[in-house]
Amino acid sequence: MTENQSGKILVLGDITVDVVGRLESPLLVGGDSMSAALEFHLGGVGANTALALARWRTPVRLLGSAGRDWFGEFALRALEREGVDTAFVSRPDTLPTGLIFIAVNPDGQRTIFGARGANEEVALPPDSRPWEGVAALHLVGYSLLTPSGAEAVGRLLAEARQRGLPTSLDVGCNPSRQTPQAILQAAPQLDILIAAGDEARRLTGRDDVRSACQALAAAGARQVVVKRGAEGCWLRERGEWVQVPAFSVEAADTTGAGDVFTAALLRARLRGWSWPEAAVLANAAGALTAAVVGAQAPTMARVVELLQSSRLPGQWDAARARVLEELAPELNRTGSAAIA
């Protein structure tokens, strides 16, 4: 992505409501698994990514679908409160809002089940209005699970290419299993292909992370970023595949950490940051999301606190210092509350 700080990121992706239960003991299949409380959170890969971008004062417009029910109103209100442009979210009369239940084990690992609901049907506006002021396009693999979503992805990629806009796609767990060929076929049209470690292995059949990165790059994506959670991430820098180290936090719930990682990466690249700087910011934001229950993006002020209190090995600590330098003008100009 090239630097364009004033333009919007156009995001196509799922909008759901997550019902989160933090279990008192590990999930017991066939038995009772109790939680002290059930919480409602905005969810969905597209919504999580858009919400994080908006929270960090990055203009974002979300395309997707939500039902005309209480859950749909809850989700859209949550997005609009943070400044996400939802003007082009479709609201079908016959489909409910996507609803996901997330059982969180005491160690922070989660088990997810639910229904995508209205996300199964994607309806794009017939005109060019969603593209007004757009500087980049971001897609999620879940849109490729249905014919209408796959058609929307194809239309958006074609339009972005015609407009000369950078593009990115975050793969997703189920898409890497169910539609691997569709993802690989889209790769040549992508500036950034983002995948979790397991997703990269399923897409390529390669167990070694470096080898999986090479295979995804060979499919045509100009940059490949593989998210590894507590092990950081992998990407290509100066022609070499490198592992960017993670930040150490106590995991409470990994839900949404990958989505927030992606949002931070896109934010940095839209501002013209180097790949090492973008990856360090993304690792920090993703780690802080995993430290709380629910897919809640941290404030940028909280990210700065983590960066200030941490050290990274070798060359990566210099990248951490540069990220703090990049963020300093925003903090000085607007104050930490304004970039919350």
ZAVEXBA-763504 format. One line per 4 residues: their letters; for each residue x, y, z of C-alpha. Coordinates in nm, 3 decimals, padded with zeros to 5 digits. Layout:
A = X Y Z  ...
# end
This chain:
MTEN = 00.000 00.000 00.000  00.120 00.348 -00.076  00.088 00.648 00.149  -00.254 00.815 00.141
QSGK = -00.345 00.929 00.488  -00.663 01.113 00.391  -00.841 00.838 00.193  -01.079 00.575 00.325
ILVL = -01.014 00.202 00.342  -01.307 00.018 00.184  -01.367 -00.309 00.372  -01.591 -00.597 00.263
GDIT = -01.654 -00.855 00.533  -01.881 -01.024 00.785  -02.081 -00.838 01.049  -02.191 -01.047 01.347
VDVV = -02.280 -01.022 01.712  -02.057 -01.236 01.932  -02.195 -01.392 02.249  -01.884 -01.449 02.459
GRLE = -01.869 -01.681 02.759  -01.549 -01.704 02.963  -01.559 -02.060 03.098  -01.471 -02.145 03.455
SPLL = -01.309 -02.473 03.340  -01.205 -02.610 03.000  -01.485 -02.679 02.753  -01.634 -03.021 02.822
VGGD = -01.794 -03.185 02.519  -02.110 -03.367 02.627  -02.111 -03.200 02.969  -02.187 -02.866 03.134
SMSA = -01.948 -02.575 03.079  -02.044 -02.272 03.288  -01.954 -01.905 03.259  -02.001 -01.637 03.522
ALEF = -02.162 -01.414 03.257  -02.238 -01.399 02.886  -02.137 -01.080 02.705  -02.254 -00.930 02.376
HLGG = -01.983 -00.787 02.151  -01.966 -00.665 01.796  -01.799 -00.933 01.585  -01.724 -01.053 01.236
VGAN = -01.389 -01.022 01.062  -01.497 -00.727 00.849  -01.660 -00.540 01.136  -01.370 -00.603 01.375
TALA = -01.117 -00.473 01.124  -01.326 -00.168 01.037  -01.393 -00.086 01.401  -01.022 -00.097 01.489
LARW = -00.934 00.130 01.196  -01.200 00.382 01.295  -01.093 00.372 01.659  -00.745 00.474 01.542
RTPV = -00.882 00.764 01.335  -00.835 00.590 01.000  -01.136 00.664 00.774  -01.312 00.339 00.685
RLLG = -01.625 00.238 00.492  -01.774 -00.106 00.555  -01.963 -00.317 00.302  -02.154 -00.616 00.431
SAGR = -02.494 -00.736 00.542  -02.692 -00.729 00.869  -03.047 -00.839 00.941  -03.335 -00.612 01.035
DWFG = -03.339 -00.738 01.394  -03.213 -00.634 01.738  -02.872 -00.785 01.670  -02.837 -00.590 01.346
EFAL = -02.924 -00.265 01.521  -02.677 -00.345 01.800  -02.397 -00.413 01.551  -02.455 -00.105 01.335
RALE = -02.488 00.126 01.635  -02.157 -00.004 01.769  -01.988 00.061 01.435  -02.138 00.405 01.384
REGV = -02.045 00.519 01.736  -01.679 00.467 01.645  -01.714 00.648 01.314  -01.736 00.357 01.069
DTAF = -01.925 00.454 00.752  -02.206 00.195 00.727  -02.414 00.376 00.465  -02.378 00.088 00.218
VSRP = -02.437 -00.206 00.454  -02.732 -00.402 00.312  -03.025 -00.497 00.538  -03.216 -00.796 00.397
DTLP = -03.569 -00.854 00.529  -03.553 -01.233 00.528  -03.216 -01.312 00.689  -03.111 -01.266 01.054
TGLI = -02.790 -01.098 01.162  -02.497 -01.335 01.195  -02.470 -01.468 01.549  -02.162 -01.641 01.691
FIAV = -02.113 -01.805 02.031  -01.755 -01.803 02.159  -01.657 -02.023 02.451  -01.328 -01.899 02.600
NPDG = -01.122 -02.149 02.800  -00.932 -02.028 03.111  -00.608 -02.025 02.903  -00.764 -01.782 02.651
QRTI = -00.817 -02.033 02.370  -01.161 -02.026 02.215  -01.417 -02.258 02.059  -01.651 -02.087 01.812
FGAR = -01.982 -02.194 01.664  -02.275 -02.006 01.517  -02.439 -01.898 01.193  -02.334 -01.632 00.941
GANE = -02.696 -01.537 00.876  -02.725 -01.228 00.654  -02.353 -01.250 00.571  -02.441 -01.536 00.337
EVAL = -02.593 -01.285 00.093  -02.376 -00.990 -00.015  -02.540 -00.711 -00.214  -02.320 -00.434 -00.352
PPDS = -02.463 -00.098 -00.457  -02.503 -00.083 -00.836  -02.318 00.248 -00.869  -01.978 00.392 -00.778
RPWE = -02.081 00.574 -00.459  -01.897 00.335 -00.222  -01.569 00.425 -00.397  -01.588 00.796 -00.324
GVAA = -01.276 00.899 -00.130  -01.140 00.542 -00.114  -00.762 00.490 -00.105  -00.742 00.111 -00.056
LHLV = -00.956 -00.204 -00.066  -00.952 -00.475 00.201  -01.134 -00.807 00.171  -01.183 -01.111 00.394
GYSL = -01.185 -01.471 00.284  -01.525 -01.543 00.438  -01.686 -01.347 00.156  -01.568 -01.622 -00.081
LTPS = -01.779 -01.888 00.095  -02.097 -01.805 -00.100  -02.168 -01.726 -00.467  -02.290 -01.372 -00.396
GAEA = -01.983 -01.299 -00.183  -01.745 -01.441 -00.441  -01.909 -01.229 -00.710  -01.874 -00.920 -00.490
VGRL = -01.505 -00.994 -00.431  -01.446 -01.026 -00.804  -01.628 -00.701 -00.881  -01.443 -00.509 -00.612
LAEA = -01.100 -00.638 -00.714  -01.167 -00.550 -01.077  -01.279 -00.198 -00.982  -00.982 -00.147 -00.751
RQRG = -00.744 -00.254 -01.026  -00.908 -00.014 -01.269  -00.874 00.269 -01.017  -00.513 00.179 -00.935
LPTS = -00.588 00.117 -00.567  -00.391 -00.121 -00.341  -00.570 -00.437 -00.231  -00.544 -00.681 00.059
LDVG = -00.719 -00.998 00.177  -00.725 -01.170 00.517  -00.782 -01.542 00.456  -00.975 -01.681 00.756
CNPS = -00.996 -02.031 00.903  -01.301 -02.173 00.721  -01.215 -02.019 00.382  -00.869 -02.179 00.394
RQTP = -01.048 -02.516 00.427  -01.351 -02.465 00.204  -01.238 -02.231 -00.075  -00.857 -02.256 -00.100
QAIL = -00.857 -02.240 -00.480  -01.064 -01.921 -00.485  -00.813 -01.757 -00.249  -00.514 -01.870 -00.454
QAAP = -00.683 -01.751 -00.774  -00.730 -01.407 -00.618  -00.367 -01.387 -00.506  -00.228 -01.226 -00.826
QLDI = -00.468 -00.935 -00.774  -00.354 -00.871 -00.417  -00.088 -00.638 -00.285  -00.108 -00.805 00.057
LIAA = -00.225 -01.159 00.142  -00.263 -01.214 00.516  -00.305 -01.561 00.667  -00.271 -01.729 01.005
GDEA = -00.014 -02.005 01.028  -00.266 -02.292 01.003  -00.437 -02.117 00.711  -00.109 -02.082 00.523
RRLT = -00.037 -02.452 00.573  -00.381 -02.554 00.446  -00.353 -02.329 00.140  -00.011 -02.457 00.041
GRDD = 00.026 -02.803 00.194  00.358 -02.687 00.343  00.424 -02.742 00.715  00.726 -02.511 00.732
VRSA = 00.626 -02.146 00.770  00.899 -02.012 00.543  00.811 -02.264 00.274  00.439 -02.175 00.304
CQAL = 00.524 -01.806 00.267  00.724 -01.880 -00.047  00.438 -02.083 -00.195  00.184 -01.808 -00.130
AAAG = 00.415 -01.551 -00.286  00.457 -01.780 -00.587  00.076 -01.776 -00.624  00.107 -01.408 -00.711
ARQV = 00.053 -01.196 -00.398  00.305 -00.912 -00.387  00.345 -00.937 -00.009  00.255 -01.226 00.220
VVKR = 00.209 -01.180 00.595  00.162 -01.490 00.812  00.023 -01.432 01.161  00.165 -01.661 01.430
GAEG = 00.006 -01.529 01.749  00.246 -01.564 02.040  00.527 -01.626 01.788  00.477 -01.295 01.609
CWLR = 00.448 -01.289 01.230  00.639 -01.363 00.911  00.681 -01.144 00.604  00.925 -01.067 00.326
ERGE = 01.170 -00.782 00.385  01.445 -00.694 00.138  01.396 -01.023 -00.044  01.422 -01.239 00.269
WVQV = 01.153 -01.409 00.475  01.183 -01.290 00.835  01.005 -01.356 01.163  00.898 -01.043 01.350
PAFS = 00.889 -01.121 01.725  00.574 -01.090 01.935  00.507 -00.891 02.250  00.455 -01.088 02.569
VEAA = 00.110 -01.053 02.730  -00.112 -01.278 02.938  -00.380 -01.408 02.701  -00.741 -01.373 02.814
DTTG = -00.922 -01.431 02.482  -00.768 -01.456 02.136  -01.096 -01.360 01.963  -01.039 -01.080 01.714
AGDV = -00.665 -01.051 01.778  -00.589 -01.142 01.418  -00.845 -00.888 01.289  -00.690 -00.610 01.496
FTAA = -00.344 -00.719 01.382  -00.462 -00.676 01.024  -00.615 -00.334 01.092  -00.291 -00.208 01.246
LLRA = -00.088 -00.344 00.954  -00.314 -00.169 00.701  -00.312 00.156 00.899  00.066 00.162 00.902
RLRG = 00.106 00.079 00.535  -00.152 00.340 00.433  00.072 00.593 00.606  00.379 00.477 00.417
WSWP = 00.549 00.296 00.707  00.812 00.031 00.632  00.718 -00.336 00.660  00.918 -00.390 00.983
EAAV = 00.745 -00.091 01.145  00.402 -00.204 01.026  00.459 -00.556 01.158  00.579 -00.436 01.499
LANA = 00.270 -00.215 01.536  00.045 -00.502 01.426  00.204 -00.746 01.671  00.157 -00.499 01.957
AGAL = -00.208 -00.426 01.872  -00.290 -00.795 01.827  -00.124 -00.887 02.157  -00.323 -00.627 02.351
TAAV = -00.647 -00.754 02.195  -00.566 -01.107 02.312  -00.517 -00.972 02.667  -00.889 -00.880 02.705
VGAQ = -01.217 -01.068 02.660  -01.391 -00.996 02.330  -01.261 -00.858 02.001  -01.177 -00.517 02.145
APTM = -00.910 -00.310 01.969  -00.685 -00.130 02.216  -00.650 00.246 02.212  -00.342 00.368 02.031
ARVV = -00.233 00.524 02.359  -00.236 00.175 02.512  -00.030 00.046 02.219  00.223 00.321 02.287
ELLQ = 00.242 00.214 02.652  00.321 -00.144 02.550  00.583 -00.029 02.301  00.745 00.194 02.564
SSRL = 00.754 -00.080 02.828  00.885 -00.357 02.602  01.205 -00.450 02.428  01.248 -00.669 02.120
PGQW = 01.554 -00.873 02.020  01.813 -00.756 01.772  01.714 -00.532 01.482  01.349 -00.538 01.583
DAAR = 01.406 -00.314 01.882  01.520 -00.041 01.644  01.193 -00.092 01.453  01.001 -00.062 01.782
ARVL = 01.177 00.269 01.850  01.090 00.396 01.502  00.724 00.308 01.556  00.723 00.520 01.871
EELA = 00.879 00.803 01.670  00.611 00.766 01.401  00.334 00.780 01.661  00.482 01.072 01.857
PELN = 00.355 01.347 01.622  00.000 01.214 01.653  00.026 01.208 02.030  00.178 01.554 02.040
RTGS = -00.069 01.701 01.790  -00.392 01.554 01.918  -00.320 01.412 02.263  -00.355 01.045 02.353
AAIA = -00.732 01.072 02.403  -00.780 01.187 02.045  -00.614 00.879 01.897  -00.787 00.643 02.139
# end
